[in-house]
């Protein structure tokens, strides 16, 4: 995919968020929620002018229950996952790093917060 402006700079957004699940969240359920969240996030970014995704990466650390990493690098692909969560998790720390092109930081932040709140209840 070609970027219209050859001098376009990346927009970088990073965030750490504490996740809290009232009922224990199982890994399969969390992966499905992340997939849906990322699909809506990338669609919203694209509709806001994003031309290219450098990457969207995340890491959820749930202490003794393990960790789960996810990443994607295009509008068309599904998220790739690595790591393992054991049993249901009630809390974790999510670190997200987003690099995109063609959209301003304030738009990335707004789209992230709105979409994240919809699927995880906090932002």
Order of alpha helices (4+ residues) and beta strands (2+ residues): beta-alpha-beta-beta-beta-beta-alpha
